[in-house]
Amino acid sequence: MANNISLIVYPVKDIEKSKKCFNQFLGTEPYMENERYVGYKVGDREVGLDPNSTEVVSYIDVEDIEVSLQLMRNVGAKVVKDMWNIGGGLYIAQVKVEDTILGLRQLPQK
């Protein structure tokens, strides 16, 4: 099911202050930023800052997000955020296992 953990999103309260720290910490500037999200490319991984989140979420790339969500439901995970299209065919969803939020991400189909 999972290809790899490709994205880790950190909750932040002050996105500008956090961006300065992460620029220094990661040694790079964001590849994208707006008031809802700041994203960094670090090798083949992405690090995100989200002022609307309350906890760290690791996203796993999956081939078929609908199938993956059903598989997670079948093993007792609860859907926290159902699948949604972020834009350009990129889909994201979140499930909760015990006290941990796991993210699923389906990249745009080529």
Summary of the structure (lengths in Angstrom):
residues: 110
radius of gyration: 14.2
end to end distance: 18.6
largest distance: 42.0
contacts: 295
relative contact order: 0.21
helix: 20%
strand: 49%
